[in-house]
């Protein structure tokens, strides 16, 4: 009889209730793929969008989850030993093939990143997608790796990526500004590394608050709200500064009626980052440094709440209602 496992399966597009936890067949190892015993996974907005039906390449039923951490149950031909602690992100995980919302995940060898086993699983699970996105975004912005200077504005600061970016930026010597729509979240942003917190209550008021802190505007702006606020961010950043779009908290993918010549001031740079660029070997060294930095207290994991796999519907509702300040983690 085939071995089974518990997994959270999305049977079709819709609300959180389309997710159900049940026994399914445990995947069989094949060449080029290794079996990971999942110890935890972080929840991500892209999984919410996929669940809602906004990922056209996804076929249901599907086990969602674009990231996970765990140990190698069967390393297959990966070249790693059984029991090795690993992490994996992206590479169509949870989209073209089943992802991290399960007790086991069969993953392509090229996605595996060996990680130190110095952190508890709930903390480690909060790091891969979030911190690699923040790390890659700072690189795309041109922020120096060490002893940087200048001002970074994080638009959408209470998101998990926003808080990770604040932590990394403080480690690089930048002055940091974070936006939020909720004044009650200011203290958490300051604890995460924000030197200044500004309330996003409209473009004019936000501009005035930012200009009071840095009259010429920030040299770096990490845009996590997404398409709806990017045109304003291009006007908010300093002349010659850079805006990097790495998130879509607004739920909108496209900038409507975007005219580059009209919307991008002369000399200002617009770029983007997607975490798929740091999957597997490309992100392994950065993730190891991040894990070691969290273990040493240089960076914060920013875990907001930990759910069990059986509570995946509640976890998705929690994420969809924007109640989290930081990362939501699920343990199987």
Residue frames relative to the residue before (quaternion, step in Angstrom):
aa qw qx qy qz dx dy dz
X 1.0000 0.0000 0.0000 0.0000 0.00 0.00 0.00
X 0.5091 -0.6703 0.4529 0.2940 3.56 -0.92 0.94
X 0.4828 -0.6534 0.4983 0.3030 3.55 -1.07 0.75
X 0.2293 -0.7777 0.5742 0.1139 3.54 -1.16 0.67
X 0.1249 -0.7515 0.6401 0.0992 3.52 -1.40 0.15
X 0.4582 -0.6382 0.5284 0.3218 3.54 -1.30 0.19
X 0.0482 0.7908 -0.6054 0.0757 3.54 -0.98 0.91
X 0.3808 -0.6702 0.5830 0.2568 3.54 -1.28 0.51
X 0.0881 -0.8309 0.5491 -0.0167 3.55 -0.40 1.29
X 0.2571 -0.7163 0.6271 0.1661 3.55 -1.01 0.89
X 0.2676 -0.8106 0.5046 0.1293 3.56 -0.44 1.23
X 0.7791 -0.1077 0.0771 0.6127 3.57 1.25 -0.31
X 0.6533 -0.5133 0.3622 0.4226 3.58 -1.24 0.14
X 0.4051 0.7089 -0.5184 0.2541 3.55 -1.15 0.64
X 0.7619 -0.3507 0.2835 0.4649 3.53 -1.25 -0.52
X 0.7649 -0.3708 0.2484 0.4644 3.59 -1.27 -0.01
X 0.6152 0.5948 -0.3422 0.3881 3.58 1.11 -0.65
X 0.5545 0.5948 -0.4160 0.4071 3.65 1.19 -0.16
X 0.5942 0.5423 -0.3626 0.4705 3.59 1.28 -0.18
X 0.0616 0.7842 -0.6161 0.0419 3.57 -0.93 0.86
X 0.3281 -0.7352 0.5651 0.1805 3.56 -1.05 0.86
X 0.1949 0.7842 -0.5615 0.1782 3.56 -0.68 1.11
X 0.6075 -0.5326 0.4432 0.3884 3.52 -1.37 0.14
X 0.0303 0.7691 -0.6369 0.0436 3.55 -0.94 0.97
X 0.6431 -0.5152 0.3841 0.4165 3.57 -1.23 0.24
X 0.4073 -0.6799 0.5483 0.2669 3.55 -0.97 0.84
X 0.4836 -0.6991 0.4323 0.3009 3.61 -0.77 0.99
X 0.3895 -0.7092 0.5465 0.2159 3.53 -1.16 0.71
X 0.4894 -0.6755 0.4742 0.2816 3.56 -0.98 0.89
X 0.0048 0.7679 -0.6406 -0.0017 3.53 -1.16 0.70
X 0.7226 -0.4520 0.3008 0.4279 3.57 -1.26 0.25
X 0.8023 0.2630 -0.2114 0.4923 3.56 -0.92 0.94
X 0.7253 0.3403 -0.2064 0.5617 3.58 1.32 -0.12
X 0.1613 -0.7823 0.5972 0.0730 3.57 -1.12 0.77
X 0.3978 -0.7122 0.5305 0.2305 3.56 -1.17 0.66
X 0.1371 -0.7933 0.5924 0.0296 3.55 -0.74 1.16
X 0.2958 -0.7010 0.6164 0.2029 3.55 -0.98 0.86
X 0.3136 -0.7956 0.4924 0.1620 3.55 -0.30 1.30
X 0.1744 -0.7845 0.5907 0.0730 3.55 -0.93 1.00
X 0.7941 -0.1412 0.0841 0.5852 3.57 1.23 -0.29
X 0.0390 -0.7776 0.6255 0.0507 3.54 -1.27 0.39
X 0.3908 -0.6892 0.5568 0.2494 3.52 -1.19 0.61
X 0.3946 -0.6867 0.5519 0.2610 3.56 -1.17 0.60
X 0.1255 -0.8036 0.5816 0.0163 3.55 -1.10 0.79
X 0.6097 -0.5807 0.4021 0.3598 3.54 -1.16 0.66
X 0.6127 0.5605 -0.3632 0.4226 3.58 1.03 -0.65
X 0.6184 0.5293 -0.3466 0.4661 3.61 1.12 -0.57
X 0.5971 0.5434 -0.3433 0.4799 3.54 1.13 -0.66
X 0.6665 0.4960 -0.2974 0.4704 3.57 0.94 -0.91
X 0.6395 0.5123 -0.3289 0.4696 3.59 1.00 -0.79
X 0.6493 0.5238 -0.3123 0.4545 3.57 0.92 -0.88
X 0.6749 0.4950 -0.2853 0.4670 3.56 1.08 -0.75
X 0.5779 -0.6228 0.3608 0.3847 3.58 1.27 -0.21
X 0.5163 0.6797 -0.3893 0.3462 3.57 1.25 0.29
X 0.6156 0.4890 -0.3643 0.4991 3.61 1.25 0.26
X 0.2888 -0.8354 0.4360 0.1694 3.59 0.05 1.27
X 0.6618 0.5179 -0.3222 0.4358 3.62 1.13 -0.48
X 0.5763 0.6126 -0.3738 0.3910 3.60 1.24 -0.24
X 0.1423 -0.7666 0.6224 0.0681 3.54 -0.99 0.93
X 0.2725 -0.7713 0.5587 0.1367 3.56 -0.84 1.02
X 0.5191 -0.1402 -0.8421 -0.0420 1.55 -2.27 1.09
X 0.0715 -0.7999 0.5958 -0.0037 3.57 -1.15 0.69
X 0.3316 -0.6681 0.6251 0.2301 3.55 -1.17 0.71
X 0.2829 -0.7893 0.5249 0.1463 3.57 -0.46 1.22
X 0.4750 0.6811 -0.4940 0.2578 3.55 -1.37 -0.05
X 0.1490 -0.8303 0.5350 0.0461 3.56 -0.29 1.30
X 0.7751 0.2033 -0.1514 0.5788 3.61 1.25 0.13
X 0.0983 0.7707 -0.6295 0.0076 3.52 -1.32 0.29
X 0.1868 -0.7160 0.6485 0.1783 3.51 -1.40 0.18
X 0.2156 0.7804 -0.5653 0.1578 3.56 -1.12 0.56
X 0.5082 -0.6083 0.4996 0.3495 3.53 -1.25 -0.51
X 0.5339 -0.6262 0.4629 0.3294 3.55 -1.12 0.65
X 0.2486 -0.7632 0.5845 0.1183 3.55 -0.64 1.17
X 0.7672 -0.0236 0.0401 0.6397 3.56 0.99 -0.92
X 0.2569 -0.8240 0.4854 0.1395 3.61 -0.21 1.24
X 0.2925 -0.7741 0.5169 0.2193 3.59 1.24 -0.21
X 0.7395 -0.3639 0.2832 0.4905 3.61 -0.82 -0.98
X 0.2904 0.8008 -0.4795 0.2109 3.59 1.16 0.63
X 0.4544 -0.6837 0.4539 0.3464 3.59 1.17 -0.48
X 0.6228 0.4991 -0.3423 0.4959 3.58 1.30 0.04
X 0.5113 -0.6576 0.4639 0.3017 3.56 -1.21 0.51
X 0.5840 -0.5434 0.4629 0.3865 3.55 -1.21 0.50
X 0.7634 0.3421 -0.2689 0.4774 3.57 -0.99 0.86
X 0.4706 0.6709 -0.4433 0.3633 3.59 1.28 -0.09
X 0.4035 -0.6910 0.5451 0.2503 3.56 -1.02 0.85
X 0.0170 0.8168 -0.5720 0.0735 3.55 -0.76 1.07
X 0.1699 -0.7239 0.6537 0.1409 3.50 -1.40 0.27
X 0.0353 -0.7841 0.6187 0.0345 3.56 -1.24 0.41
X 0.0245 -0.7811 0.6238 0.0121 3.53 -1.15 0.71
X 0.8849 0.1674 -0.0821 0.4268 3.51 -1.41 0.41
X 0.5480 0.6189 -0.4543 0.3321 3.57 -1.11 -0.67
X 0.6365 -0.5421 0.2945 0.4629 3.60 1.18 0.70
X 0.3103 0.7398 -0.5167 0.2991 3.56 1.25 0.47
X 0.8165 0.1878 -0.1646 0.5205 3.58 -0.84 0.96
X 0.6882 0.4049 -0.2706 0.5379 3.56 1.30 0.19
X 0.7823 0.2300 -0.1251 0.5652 3.59 0.49 -1.18
X 0.7763 0.0648 -0.0481 0.6252 3.59 1.19 -0.54
X 0.6786 -0.5343 0.3232 0.3868 3.57 -1.24 0.52
X 0.3075 -0.8009 0.5033 0.1030 3.52 -1.06 0.93
X 0.8557 -0.3138 0.1855 0.3674 3.49 -1.33 -0.54
X 0.5507 0.6163 -0.4091 0.3867 3.64 1.20 -0.13
X 0.6052 0.5383 -0.3418 0.4766 3.60 0.76 1.00
X 0.6080 -0.5491 0.4222 0.3881 3.54 -1.32 0.17
X 0.7779 0.1100 -0.0648 0.6153 3.57 1.21 -0.54
X 0.0884 -0.7741 0.6241 0.0583 3.55 -1.20 0.59
X 0.2565 -0.7345 0.6089 0.1549 3.55 -0.95 0.93
X 0.0085 -0.8460 0.5261 -0.0863 3.54 -0.40 1.30
X 0.5534 -0.5856 0.4660 0.3656 3.59 -1.14 0.59
X 0.5841 -0.6114 0.4052 0.3476 3.57 -0.97 0.84
X 0.6678 0.5363 -0.3180 0.4067 3.58 0.96 -0.81
X 0.6250 0.5314 -0.3551 0.4483 3.62 1.21 -0.17
X 0.5774 0.6390 -0.3715 0.3468 3.60 1.16 -0.48
X 0.0572 -0.7677 0.6382 0.0099 3.54 -1.00 0.96
X 0.3309 -0.7318 0.5589 0.2065 3.57 -0.62 1.08
X 0.0604 -0.8132 0.5788 -0.0103 3.58 -0.85 0.99
X 0.5750 -0.5678 0.4430 0.3883 3.61 -1.15 0.49
X 0.3512 -0.7435 0.5337 0.1977 3.57 -1.12 0.68
X 0.3297 0.7940 -0.4476 0.2458 3.57 1.10 0.76
X 0.7152 0.4191 -0.2427 0.5038 3.61 1.23 -0.28
X 0.5313 -0.5760 0.4903 0.3816 3.57 -1.18 0.41
X 0.6601 -0.5757 0.3156 0.3651 3.55 -1.10 0.74
X 0.6393 0.5355 -0.3460 0.4299 3.62 0.94 -0.75
X 0.6567 0.4844 -0.3023 0.4927 3.58 1.09 -0.69
X 0.6634 0.5055 -0.3116 0.4552 3.58 0.88 -0.94
X 0.6498 0.5412 -0.3199 0.4271 3.59 0.98 -0.82
X 0.6387 0.5449 -0.3233 0.4366 3.59 1.18 -0.47
X 0.6768 0.5919 -0.2656 0.3480 3.58 1.18 -0.45
X 0.6740 0.5719 -0.3697 0.2863 3.66 0.55 -1.02
X 0.7589 0.3728 -0.2318 0.4810 3.61 0.44 -1.12
X 0.6750 0.5191 -0.2936 0.4343 3.56 0.90 -0.95
X 0.7586 0.3993 -0.2256 0.4628 3.57 0.66 -1.09
X 0.6310 0.5104 -0.3528 0.4657 3.60 1.05 -0.61
X 0.6118 0.5228 -0.3494 0.4798 3.60 1.10 -0.62
X 0.6602 0.4960 -0.3080 0.4725 3.58 0.92 -0.87
X 0.6486 0.5213 -0.3101 0.4597 3.57 0.94 -0.91
X 0.6939 0.4727 -0.2800 0.4655 3.58 0.85 -0.95
X 0.6306 0.5404 -0.3312 0.4480 3.57 1.07 -0.71
X 0.6494 0.4984 -0.3202 0.4767 3.59 0.98 -0.80
X 0.6294 0.5161 -0.3353 0.4745 3.58 1.05 -0.69
X 0.6552 0.5092 -0.3119 0.4627 3.59 0.96 -0.86
X 0.6468 0.5149 -0.3080 0.4708 3.58 1.12 -0.65
X 0.4695 -0.6816 0.4406 0.3477 3.58 1.19 -0.46
X 0.3472 0.7365 -0.5068 0.2832 3.57 1.21 0.42
X 0.4776 -0.6794 0.4660 0.3052 3.64 -0.78 0.94
X 0.5653 -0.6215 0.4278 0.3335 3.58 -1.09 0.71
X 0.8060 0.0960 -0.0231 0.5837 3.58 1.00 -0.72
X 0.8688 0.1069 -0.0655 0.4790 3.54 -1.28 0.58
X 0.1822 0.8092 -0.5318 0.1709 3.56 0.85 0.98
X 0.1734 -0.7447 0.6270 0.1490 3.52 -1.33 0.08
X 0.5733 0.5845 -0.4415 0.3670 3.52 -1.26 0.35
X 0.4915 -0.6542 0.5053 0.2740 3.53 -1.36 -0.06
X 0.1407 -0.7579 0.6334 0.0680 3.54 -1.02 0.94
X 0.1342 -0.7538 0.6389 0.0744 3.55 -0.90 0.99
X 0.1437 -0.7717 0.6162 0.0643 3.57 -0.82 1.05
X 0.1559 -0.7965 0.5819 0.0513 3.54 -0.49 1.23
X 0.7320 0.2127 -0.2261 0.6065 3.54 -0.27 1.37
X 0.1233 0.8831 -0.4466 0.0746 3.52 1.13 0.80
X 0.6835 0.5006 -0.3139 0.4287 3.62 1.03 -0.58
X 0.4693 0.6300 -0.4712 0.4010 3.60 1.21 0.11
X 0.6464 -0.5324 0.3677 0.4043 3.57 -1.19 0.44
X 0.6519 0.4932 -0.3195 0.4793 3.60 1.00 -0.77
X 0.6262 0.5501 -0.3341 0.4401 3.58 1.00 -0.80
X 0.6943 0.4654 -0.2814 0.4713 3.56 0.88 -0.92
X 0.6192 0.5247 -0.3432 0.4728 3.59 1.08 -0.65
X 0.6482 0.5174 -0.3184 0.4592 3.59 0.97 -0.84
X 0.6221 0.5314 -0.3401 0.4636 3.59 1.01 -0.73
X 0.6606 0.5118 -0.3037 0.4576 3.56 0.95 -0.90
X 0.6757 0.4812 -0.2943 0.4747 3.59 0.92 -0.90
X 0.6617 0.5227 -0.3113 0.4382 3.58 0.94 -0.89
X 0.6299 0.5168 -0.3431 0.4674 3.60 1.00 -0.73
X 0.6420 0.5273 -0.3181 0.4568 3.56 1.07 -0.72
X 0.7035 0.4303 -0.2557 0.5044 3.58 1.24 -0.42
X 0.5965 -0.6375 0.3350 0.3543 3.58 1.25 0.26
X 0.4675 0.6835 -0.4512 0.3326 3.60 1.20 0.29
X 0.4276 -0.6048 0.5895 0.3222 3.52 -1.33 0.36
X 0.1616 -0.8330 0.5279 0.0364 3.57 -0.79 1.00
X 0.0806 -0.7538 0.6518 0.0238 3.52 -1.15 0.84
X 0.0707 -0.8038 0.5905 0.0165 3.60 -0.89 0.90
X 0.2772 -0.7531 0.5716 0.1710 3.55 -1.09 0.70
X 0.0541 0.7554 -0.6527 0.0200 3.52 -1.29 0.55
X 0.4096 -0.6914 0.5325 0.2659 3.56 -1.21 0.43
X 0.7106 0.4216 -0.2235 0.5171 3.56 1.30 -0.27
X 0.3548 -0.7618 0.4955 0.2196 3.63 -0.40 1.14
X 0.5854 0.5921 -0.3745 0.4080 3.61 1.15 -0.49
X 0.6696 0.5062 -0.2946 0.4567 3.59 1.22 -0.38
X 0.4092 0.7475 -0.4516 0.2643 3.59 1.27 -0.06
X 0.6656 0.5193 -0.3190 0.4307 3.58 0.87 -0.91
X 0.6447 0.5160 -0.3234 0.4621 3.58 1.00 -0.77
X 0.6428 0.5162 -0.3247 0.4635 3.58 1.02 -0.74
X 0.6405 0.5121 -0.3269 0.4697 3.57 1.00 -0.75
X 0.6426 0.5151 -0.3191 0.4690 3.58 1.03 -0.79
X 0.6626 0.5113 -0.2975 0.4593 3.58 1.13 -0.66
X 0.6984 -0.4789 0.2785 0.4531 3.59 1.20 -0.31
X 0.4826 0.6649 -0.4460 0.3551 3.60 1.23 0.16
X 0.3446 -0.7227 0.5633 0.2039 3.57 -0.86 0.99
X 0.7853 0.0947 -0.0266 0.6113 3.55 1.13 -0.74
X 0.1392 -0.7602 0.6288 0.0854 3.56 -1.12 0.72
X 0.0670 -0.7949 0.6029 0.0073 3.58 -0.82 1.03
X 0.4153 -0.7150 0.5137 0.2289 3.55 -1.07 0.81
X 0.2935 -0.7519 0.5705 0.1517 3.54 -0.88 1.01
X 0.1576 0.7981 -0.5542 0.1760 3.56 0.01 1.36
X 0.7771 -0.1734 0.1047 0.5959 3.53 1.17 0.54
X 0.6440 -0.5867 0.3378 0.3562 3.54 -1.12 0.72
X 0.6756 0.5021 -0.3158 0.4380 3.61 0.83 -0.89
X 0.6839 0.4779 -0.2912 0.4681 3.57 0.88 -0.92
X 0.6417 0.5161 -0.3278 0.4630 3.58 1.01 -0.77
X 0.6293 0.5308 -0.3334 0.4594 3.58 0.95 -0.82
X 0.6625 0.5119 -0.3116 0.4495 3.59 0.89 -0.91
X 0.6691 0.5014 -0.3059 0.4554 3.58 0.93 -0.85
X 0.6679 0.4909 -0.3053 0.4687 3.58 0.96 -0.85
X 0.6578 0.5104 -0.3116 0.4579 3.59 0.95 -0.84
X 0.6062 0.5462 -0.3601 0.4522 3.60 1.12 -0.54
X 0.6806 0.4590 -0.2781 0.4988 3.60 1.16 -0.57
X 0.7832 -0.0050 0.0308 0.6210 3.58 0.92 -0.93
X 0.3521 -0.8015 0.4419 0.1959 3.60 -0.03 1.30
X 0.7205 0.4263 -0.2562 0.4832 3.60 1.03 -0.68
X 0.5613 -0.5815 0.3938 0.4378 3.57 1.28 -0.20
X 0.5700 -0.5939 0.4315 0.3690 3.61 -1.16 0.42
X 0.4872 -0.6664 0.4802 0.2965 3.54 -1.10 0.65
X 0.7682 0.2020 -0.1075 0.5979 3.55 1.22 -0.60
X 0.0029 -0.7924 0.6099 -0.0107 3.57 -0.98 0.84
X 0.1783 -0.7712 0.6065 0.0750 3.54 -0.70 1.16
X 0.1775 -0.8122 0.5544 0.0393 3.55 -0.46 1.29
X 0.0078 -0.8235 0.5651 -0.0491 3.56 -0.42 1.28
X 0.5301 0.5978 -0.4181 0.4321 3.59 1.24 -0.22
X 0.4506 -0.7446 0.3853 0.3067 3.54 1.11 -0.71
X 0.8694 -0.1713 0.0967 0.4532 3.49 -1.28 -0.56
X 0.6508 0.5574 -0.3352 0.3917 3.59 0.96 -0.78
X 0.7876 0.3182 -0.1673 0.5005 3.61 1.02 -0.68
X 0.4283 0.7306 -0.4495 0.2841 3.61 1.24 -0.11
X 0.6480 0.5107 -0.3594 0.4360 3.68 0.80 -0.77
X 0.6640 0.4799 -0.3130 0.4805 3.60 0.99 -0.74
X 0.6212 0.5485 -0.3433 0.4420 3.60 1.01 -0.77
X 0.6257 0.5393 -0.3356 0.4528 3.58 1.06 -0.69
X 0.6717 0.4590 -0.2877 0.5054 3.58 1.15 -0.55
X 0.6555 0.5488 -0.2956 0.4264 3.56 1.18 -0.63
X 0.6407 0.5440 -0.3298 0.4299 3.57 1.05 -0.75
X 0.6164 -0.5603 0.4074 0.3743 3.57 -1.22 0.53
X 0.6074 -0.5363 0.4291 0.3992 3.57 -1.21 0.47
X 0.7941 0.2209 -0.1967 0.5310 3.55 -0.74 1.07
X 0.5269 0.6422 -0.4006 0.3867 3.58 1.31 -0.03
X 0.4097 -0.7135 0.5269 0.2131 3.53 -1.36 0.09
X 0.1668 -0.7397 0.6454 0.0920 3.53 -1.13 0.84
X 0.0805 -0.7810 0.6184 0.0342 3.58 -0.89 0.97
X 0.2144 -0.7682 0.5940 0.1046 3.57 -0.73 1.10
X 0.0617 0.8253 -0.5536 0.0933 3.57 -0.54 1.20
X 0.7758 0.2853 -0.1578 0.5402 3.59 1.25 -0.07
X 0.2008 -0.7629 0.6047 0.1093 3.50 -1.37 0.20
X 0.0279 0.8400 -0.5390 0.0553 3.56 0.80 1.02
X 0.6253 0.5513 -0.3298 0.4432 3.57 1.16 -0.57
X 0.4449 -0.7071 0.4414 0.3274 3.57 1.24 -0.35
X 0.6179 0.5277 -0.3416 0.4723 3.58 1.28 0.14
X 0.3428 -0.7779 0.5003 0.1648 3.56 -0.79 1.08
X 0.8153 0.2938 -0.0980 0.4891 3.57 0.92 -0.93
X 0.3842 -0.6701 0.5826 0.2529 3.55 -1.22 0.64
X 0.3125 -0.7814 0.5132 0.1688 3.57 -0.48 1.16
X 0.8575 0.0399 -0.0595 0.5095 3.54 -1.07 0.86
X 0.2204 0.7979 -0.5233 0.2024 3.54 0.95 0.95
X 0.0682 -0.7820 0.6196 -0.0008 3.55 -0.82 1.09
X 0.3744 -0.7791 0.4474 0.2296 3.62 -0.12 1.22
X 0.6754 0.4913 -0.3175 0.4491 3.61 0.81 -0.89
X 0.7073 0.4531 -0.2631 0.4746 3.58 1.00 -0.79
X 0.7694 0.4119 -0.2018 0.4446 3.58 0.94 -0.86
X 0.7149 0.3834 -0.2574 0.5250 3.61 1.17 -0.41
X 0.3599 -0.7355 0.5248 0.2324 3.62 -0.51 1.13
X 0.6349 -0.5507 0.3833 0.3830 3.56 -1.13 0.67
X 0.8171 0.2355 -0.1985 0.4874 3.56 -0.86 0.99
X 0.5846 0.5596 -0.3820 0.4462 3.60 1.19 -0.33
X 0.2564 -0.7905 0.5441 0.1153 3.55 -0.99 0.86
X 0.1462 -0.7682 0.6204 0.0597 3.56 -1.03 0.90
X 0.0794 0.7877 -0.6048 0.0864 3.55 -0.78 1.06
X 0.2369 -0.7535 0.5937 0.1539 3.56 -1.31 -0.06
X 0.1189 -0.7692 0.6195 0.1022 3.54 -1.32 0.27
X 0.0470 -0.7632 0.6431 0.0419 3.54 -1.12 0.76
X 0.5401 -0.6906 0.3833 0.2907 3.55 -0.85 1.02
X 0.4907 0.6607 -0.4359 0.3642 3.59 1.18 -0.28
X 0.5930 0.5851 -0.3559 0.4236 3.59 1.20 -0.50
X 0.7458 0.3549 -0.2059 0.5248 3.61 1.22 -0.41
X 0.3419 0.7310 -0.5211 0.2777 3.59 1.08 0.60
X 0.8428 0.2152 -0.1451 0.4714 3.54 -1.23 0.51
X 0.8545 -0.0932 0.0780 0.5051 3.56 -1.03 -0.84
X 0.6045 0.5900 -0.3633 0.3930 3.59 1.05 -0.67
X 0.7852 0.3133 -0.1667 0.5075 3.60 1.08 -0.63
X 0.4273 0.7535 -0.4389 0.2390 3.58 1.25 -0.19
X 0.6877 0.4763 -0.2990 0.4591 3.61 0.81 -0.94
X 0.6469 0.5149 -0.3222 0.4611 3.60 0.98 -0.82
X 0.6690 0.4963 -0.3123 0.4567 3.59 0.91 -0.84
X 0.6157 0.5354 -0.3476 0.4620 3.60 1.01 -0.72
X 0.6559 0.5007 -0.3099 0.4723 3.59 0.95 -0.88
X 0.6442 0.5191 -0.3198 0.4618 3.59 1.01 -0.76
X 0.6498 0.5066 -0.3182 0.4689 3.59 0.91 -0.91
X 0.6649 0.4880 -0.3044 0.4765 3.58 0.93 -0.87
X 0.6410 0.5297 -0.3231 0.4517 3.59 1.05 -0.73
X 0.6392 0.4994 -0.3215 0.4886 3.58 1.05 -0.73
X 0.6501 0.5212 -0.3136 0.4555 3.58 0.94 -0.89
X 0.7151 0.4404 -0.2421 0.4859 3.59 1.08 -0.76
X 0.5332 -0.6510 0.3960 0.3674 3.59 1.25 -0.14
X 0.4533 0.6871 -0.4610 0.3314 3.62 1.21 0.20
X 0.7759 0.1891 -0.0887 0.5953 3.57 1.12 -0.74
X 0.3672 -0.7124 0.5572 0.2173 3.54 -1.30 0.45
X 0.4478 -0.6980 0.4915 0.2658 3.56 -1.00 0.83
X 0.2025 -0.8341 0.4929 0.1424 3.61 1.20 -0.51
X 0.2015 0.7699 -0.5692 0.2067 3.57 0.85 1.01
X 0.2674 -0.7780 0.5499 0.1442 3.56 -0.68 1.10
X 0.7911 -0.1558 0.1583 0.5700 3.58 0.76 -1.05
X 0.2457 -0.7571 0.5922 0.1257 3.54 -1.14 0.76
X 0.1172 -0.7788 0.6152 0.0349 3.55 -0.88 1.05
X 0.4217 -0.6358 0.5700 0.3051 3.53 -1.33 0.28
X 0.6631 -0.5176 0.3577 0.4054 3.56 -1.19 0.49
X 0.6259 0.5529 -0.3376 0.4342 3.59 1.02 -0.75
X 0.7150 0.4238 -0.2383 0.5025 3.59 1.21 -0.47
X 0.2417 0.8206 -0.4932 0.1580 3.60 1.21 0.47
X 0.6161 0.5370 -0.3634 0.4472 3.63 1.00 -0.66
X 0.6635 0.4870 -0.3007 0.4818 3.58 0.92 -0.88
X 0.6308 0.5379 -0.3325 0.4497 3.60 1.03 -0.78
X 0.6653 0.4852 -0.3077 0.4768 3.60 0.96 -0.79
X 0.6226 0.5199 -0.3475 0.4704 3.61 1.01 -0.69
X 0.6319 0.5425 -0.3162 0.4544 3.55 1.01 -0.88
X 0.6751 0.4755 -0.2854 0.4865 3.58 0.96 -0.89
X 0.6831 0.5040 -0.2979 0.4366 3.58 0.88 -0.92
X 0.6811 0.4779 -0.2769 0.4806 3.58 1.15 -0.64
X 0.4111 -0.7468 0.4375 0.2860 3.60 1.34 0.10
X 0.3326 0.7669 -0.4895 0.2483 3.57 1.02 0.76
X 0.6050 0.5960 -0.3561 0.3899 3.58 1.16 -0.41
X 0.1270 -0.7103 0.6830 0.1130 3.51 -1.30 0.60
X 0.7701 0.1653 -0.1475 0.5982 3.55 0.17 1.28
X 0.7613 -0.4256 0.2911 0.3931 3.55 -1.28 -0.44
X 0.2449 -0.7219 0.6306 0.1456 3.51 -1.14 0.83
X 0.1239 -0.8093 0.5741 0.0028 3.55 -0.81 1.10
X 0.1592 -0.7626 0.6202 0.0919 3.55 -1.14 0.72
X 0.1436 -0.7742 0.6134 0.0610 3.57 -0.95 0.98
X 0.4358 -0.7228 0.4661 0.2654 3.60 -0.85 0.89
